[in-house]
């Protein structure tokens, strides 16, 4: 099976940048955290969502001739990322905003980047990057009576197998290529965190490609436990001809495959995956809902204080911060104290403390522990 002159195995095994996650004694980081706390007290008004890129967008352009079109595409991308929705209930308000994207932009620039997965001799891509004003975007959503996706952004673990001529190939975190890049790109546009399995010895002792192709729920669920994802998505991809690709998708929930199943097809394998992950996110957004249909302008902001233990590395800290920032698109997160492997946070978020406790309880990142001072106390799960 070949794809545009390369074999399926070649496509899967394209090299990618490896994420940097140093692992060393957390005690050495405490001083750095206090420096960060001082800085945050100075920049207390910065919205946490800016840090994780919710209000930023990147758009590939052919040239600099149509800046307004690029701004419109970037604004649409940001709204979609914040809400998780591709269709908007108040189309009139959104159309008006898209006609005047300059009202919402804070900063933009053009830059060139080496095209991903292409030879070094390939010409660079021209990228339009924009950051939008948090207050202006939030006001837009309020004025449009927008129902934003509330609660924890569900993390999705994807088990994807591609049917080759001689073997079934599992797509993993360490063999990113054009295909895994398509999944990550589409999920990032919708503000949904996804994971691909490591496919290390632990994984391969529990599961192989034939298990995923056959939809063996027991083996898939057993191999998924270590990732503590909120949802497990299973995909089976095959080329029905030299120019036609099909993928079958389903969510694995509890002890059975979800009734929600769908098929995507396209002329290229990366496009069939883009369509599949977008339908998966549509399903998740519909299931988790917005903020219960509430207008975000009517939501009260609560100050929630909590302590999280079990933060032993920079990677642990980053995962905790991402999780807390992702509880709600309006949430601001501040570190207030750091001692040994324990951090204290202050959250300014929409909804009540009861709602906060419910969201955390529904997730798989933190677990409650005993507290003696009346504040929430949690431990970071592996």
BANU-791782 format. One record per residue (C-alpha): residue in three letters; x negated, y, z negated. Coordinates in steps of 0.1 Angstrom, whole numbers, plus 5000, padded with zeros to 4 digits. Each point is the difference from the previous one (the first is absolute). Layout:
BEGIN
AlaXYZ...
REM end
This chain:
BEGIN
Unk500050005000Unk498550335011Unk500950364993Unk498750275023Unk496949815009Unk499249884965Unk500949684982Unk502450004971Unk497249904976Unk497950305013Unk502950234993Unk500649874964Unk496350014991Unk499350375009Unk497950164973Unk501550274978Unk498950254974Unk499949834966Unk501550194971Unk497650114973Unk501049884965Unk497050004976Unk500349794970Unk497950104970Unk500550074963Unk503050234996Unk498450164970Unk497750205023Unk503050155016Unk501550164969Unk498050315003Unk500950045036Unk503749974991Unk499750294974Unk498450215027Unk503049915022Unk502450094973Unk498550344996Unk500250065037Unk503749885000Unk500850254973Unk498850275023Unk501849875030Unk503149894981Unk502350115027Unk498749765027Unk502549745009Unk498849644996Unk501549915033Unk497550225018Unk497249794986Unk501349685014Unk500850165034Unk503850014999Unk500050365013Unk497349955026Unk500249865036Unk497749905028Unk501250025036Unk498049895030Unk500250265028Unk498650025035Unk499050374997Unk500650324981Unk502550155024Unk503349924981Unk499450084963Unk503750034992Unk500749655013Unk497149864979Unk501450184969Unk503549865007Unk498649655002Unk498050054968Unk503050144981Unk502249715011Unk497349764988Unk499850164966Unk503850004995Unk500149645011Unk497249914976Unk501650174970Unk503449855005Unk499249675016Unk502850065025Unk499950025038Unk503550145003Unk501350314982Unk503550054986Unk499850385006Unk498750025035Unk500950375004Unk497750114971Unk497249785013Unk500350125036Unk499950364987Unk496849934980Unk498449835030Unk500750305021Unk497950214976Unk497349774986Unk497750304993Unk502250094971Unk498949704981Unk496449955009Unk497250094976Unk496949915019Unk499249845033Unk497049925022Unk498749805030Unk497349754996Unk498549725021Unk499749644988Unk498549695015Unk502849785014Unk500549704978Unk498949665014Unk498550165032Unk496449995013Unk497750284987Unk499950145035Unk503750075000Unk501050374999Unk501250124965Unk503750044992Unk501350354993Unk502050014968Unk502350274987Unk500050004962Unk502550204979Unk500850054964Unk503550134991Unk501050224971Unk501449784972Unk502550264988Unk501350085035Unk500549635009Unk501749934967Unk502350305006Unk500849875035Unk501049674986Unk502150164973Unk501850235025Unk500749705022Unk501549814971Unk497449745007Unk500249664983Unk496449914995Unk498749664992Unk499949994962Unk498449754976Unk496949805007Unk498849985035Unk500149625006Unk496749845009Unk500249745027Unk497749705004Unk500049875036Unk499349655010Unk499650005038Unk499049715022Unk499350025037Unk500549695022Unk496949955020Unk499249755027Unk498149764977Unk500750134964Unk502250224978Unk498250314989Unk500850184968Unk499650384999Unk498150104969Unk498650314983Unk496449935011Unk500749945037Unk501750325008Unk500350065037Unk502450175023Unk502949804986Unk499550064963Unk499350365008Unk503450035016Unk501649874968Unk498150244978Unk500650305023Unk503849955001Unk500349934963Unk498050324992Unk502350205021Unk502949884979Unk498250054966Unk500149624992Unk497049824986Unk499349675017Unk497449734994Unk498549725020Unk498649694982Unk496349984993Unk499949655015Unk497249914976Unk499449664985Unk502850054975Unk502550075028Unk498849735024Unk500249744972Unk503850084998Unk501150085035Unk499149985037Unk501550125033Unk502349705004Unk501650084967Unk500950355011Unk501149895034Unk502349744985Unk501350244973Unk499049784971Unk501450224972Unk498449814971Unk496550035014Unk500550365011Unk501450104966Unk497249824982Unk497350185021Unk501850334995Unk500050004962Unk496550154996Unk500950315020Unk503050104978Unk501850165030Unk503650124998Unk500949835032Unk498649725022Unk500450035037Unk499449705023Unk499450045037Unk499449745028Unk498650145032Unk499649835034Unk499450105036Unk502949865021Unk498150105032Unk497050205010Unk502050324996Unk502749924974Unk499649964963Unk502549914973Unk500050004963Unk502449864974Unk500250174966Unk501649934967Unk499650114963Unk499149734975Unk502050084969Unk500149784969Unk500449635010Unk501450055034Unk499650195032Unk502150325002Unk503049995022Unk498650315016Unk498149865031Unk499250175032Unk498049965032Unk497950265018Unk498649985035Unk497750215021Unk497549995028Unk497050044977Unk499349834967Unk499350324980Unk503350145011Unk501949694989Unk498550044966Unk500850384998Unk503649935008Unk500149724974Unk498650194971Unk502250305007Unk503149784998Unk498749854968Unk499650354985Unk503550095012Unk501349704980Unk498050094969Unk501150375001Unk503749895004Unk499749754972Unk498250234975Unk502050305011Unk499150364996Unk500550154966Unk503449854997Unk501350245026Unk499350294977Unk498950345013Unk496550054988Unk500950364991Unk502249864973Unk497449774984Unk498650124967Unk496249994994Unk498849814970Unk496650014983Unk499049644993Unk496949914980Unk498549655002Unk496849814993Unk498649735022Unk497449744988Unk498149755020Unk498450265023Unk496449865002Unk498850125034Unk500450295025Unk502249775021Unk502349944970Unk500350374995Unk500750075036Unk502749735001Unk501750144968Unk499950355014Unk501549905033Unk502749804983Unk501050294977Unk499950255029Unk502249775020Unk502849974975Unk501750295016Unk499250255028Unk500450294975Unk497749854973Unk497050194987Unk497449804981Unk497450144976Unk497449814980Unk499950144964Unk497649774981Unk497549725008Unk498649764974Unk498249685008Unk502349805024Unk503150214991Unk501450315017Unk502850234990Unk502250175026Unk502650275002Unk502649965027Unk502350275013Unk502649825019Unk503650015011Unk502449794979Unk500049914963Unk497649794979Unk502649725001Unk499850005038Unk496150014998Unk500149694978Unk502449825023Unk497750075030Unk496949874983Unk501849704987Unk501149925036Unk496550025013Unk497149764996Unk497150244993Unk500550084963Unk501449804970Unk501250164968Unk498049964967Unk500650114964Unk499750374993Unk499850164966Unk500350375010Unk503350005018Unk498450035035Unk500249745027Unk497249754999Unk499149775029Unk497349765011Unk498849985036Unk500749665014Unk497349825021
REM end
